[in-house]
Amino acid sequence: TYVEDMAATVPYAARIFDPALWRADQPLRVVLIGTDFQVRVWEALLRIPMGRACTYSSIAAGIGAPSASRAVGAAVGANPMSFVVPCHRALGKSGALTGYHWGLTRKRAILGWEAGQIGS
């Protein structure tokens, strides 16, 4: 059951979006529920460094399922925590921006924001 709790949510959002609060010694802990395949894809997304991106096919190869690019795309699309598990870092085969629940303009903006944080 979903329960909105802004008092509990705001500190987590700040830890995600405010670079001054990023601490490697205090990881953000979340619980994600999905199929074994989805969890493997989401774990792969978590390994993509901020400011970088990977193709669906490279993610598929990285989890030992090289012919499962479309299934990776479906798992990326099923990600329940879109910025915590950075599904925006997944790109199409040619490196093009593809499918994002909130639109490609937002995906481009998030990738640009991350690149700016790395460059700062």
C-alpha positions as CSV (number, residue, x, y, z in Angstrom):
1,T,0.0,0.0,0.0
2,Y,1.3,3.4,-1.0
3,V,1.4,6.0,1.8
4,E,2.6,9.5,1.1
5,D,4.9,10.8,3.8
6,M,6.6,14.0,2.7
7,A,8.4,14.4,6.0
8,A,10.2,11.1,5.4
9,T,10.6,11.6,1.7
10,V,12.2,15.1,1.6
11,P,15.5,14.1,3.3
12,Y,15.9,11.2,0.8
13,A,15.2,13.5,-2.2
14,A,17.8,15.9,-0.8
15,R,20.4,13.2,-0.6
16,I,19.8,12.3,-4.2
17,F,19.7,15.8,-5.7
18,D,22.0,17.9,-3.5
19,P,25.6,17.1,-4.3
20,A,26.6,18.6,-0.9
21,L,24.8,15.7,0.8
22,W,26.3,12.9,-1.3
23,R,28.3,10.6,1.1
24,A,29.9,7.3,-0.1
25,D,30.0,6.2,3.6
26,Q,26.2,6.6,3.9
27,P,24.6,4.7,1.0
28,L,20.9,5.2,0.3
29,R,19.2,1.9,1.2
30,V,16.1,0.9,-0.7
31,V,14.2,-2.3,-1.2
32,L,13.2,-3.2,-4.7
33,I,10.9,-6.1,-5.5
34,G,10.9,-7.6,-9.0
35,T,11.8,-10.8,-10.9
36,D,15.3,-12.1,-10.7
37,F,15.9,-10.7,-14.2
38,Q,14.6,-7.3,-13.3
39,V,16.7,-7.1,-10.2
40,R,19.8,-8.1,-12.2
41,V,19.1,-5.3,-14.7
42,W,18.4,-2.8,-11.9
43,E,21.7,-3.8,-10.2
44,A,23.5,-3.2,-13.5
45,L,21.9,0.2,-13.8
46,L,23.2,1.1,-10.3
47,R,26.8,0.2,-11.5
48,I,26.6,2.8,-14.3
49,P,28.6,5.8,-13.0
50,M,26.8,9.2,-12.8
51,G,27.3,11.2,-16.0
52,R,27.7,8.0,-18.1
53,A,25.3,5.8,-20.0
54,C,25.1,2.3,-21.4
55,T,23.1,0.7,-24.2
56,Y,20.4,-1.9,-23.5
57,S,22.6,-4.5,-25.4
58,S,25.7,-3.7,-23.2
59,I,23.6,-4.1,-20.1
60,A,22.2,-7.4,-21.4
61,A,25.7,-8.7,-22.1
62,G,26.9,-7.5,-18.7
63,I,24.3,-9.6,-16.9
64,G,25.0,-12.7,-19.0
65,A,22.0,-12.4,-21.3
66,P,23.5,-11.0,-24.5
67,S,20.4,-11.7,-26.6
68,A,18.0,-10.1,-24.1
69,S,18.2,-6.4,-25.1
70,R,14.5,-6.1,-25.4
71,A,13.9,-7.8,-22.1
72,V,16.4,-5.4,-20.5
73,G,14.4,-2.5,-22.0
74,A,11.2,-3.9,-20.4
75,A,13.0,-4.3,-17.0
76,V,14.3,-0.8,-17.3
77,G,10.8,0.4,-18.0
78,A,9.5,-1.5,-15.0
79,N,12.0,0.3,-12.6
80,P,9.9,1.5,-9.7
81,M,12.4,4.1,-8.4
82,S,13.5,6.0,-11.5
83,F,16.1,8.3,-10.2
84,V,17.4,6.1,-7.4
85,V,17.9,3.3,-9.9
86,P,19.1,5.4,-12.8
87,C,17.1,4.0,-15.7
88,H,17.7,7.3,-17.6
89,R,21.3,6.0,-18.2
90,A,20.1,3.3,-20.5
91,L,20.3,4.1,-24.2
92,G,19.3,2.5,-27.5
93,K,21.6,0.4,-29.6
94,S,23.1,3.4,-31.5
95,G,23.5,5.4,-28.3
96,A,20.3,7.3,-29.0
97,L,17.9,8.4,-26.3
98,T,15.0,6.0,-26.3
99,G,12.0,5.3,-24.2
100,Y,11.6,7.1,-20.9
101,H,8.4,7.2,-18.9
102,W,8.6,10.9,-18.4
103,G,9.7,11.8,-21.9
104,L,13.0,12.2,-23.8
105,T,13.2,15.9,-23.0
106,R,13.4,15.0,-19.3
107,K,15.8,12.1,-19.9
108,R,18.1,14.5,-21.8
109,A,17.9,17.1,-19.0
110,I,18.7,14.5,-16.3
111,L,21.7,13.2,-18.2
112,G,22.9,16.8,-18.8
113,W,22.4,17.7,-15.1
114,E,24.5,14.6,-14.1
115,A,27.2,15.5,-16.6
116,G,27.3,19.0,-15.1
117,Q,27.6,17.6,-11.6
118,I,30.6,15.6,-12.7
119,G,32.2,18.6,-14.4
120,S,31.8,20.8,-11.3
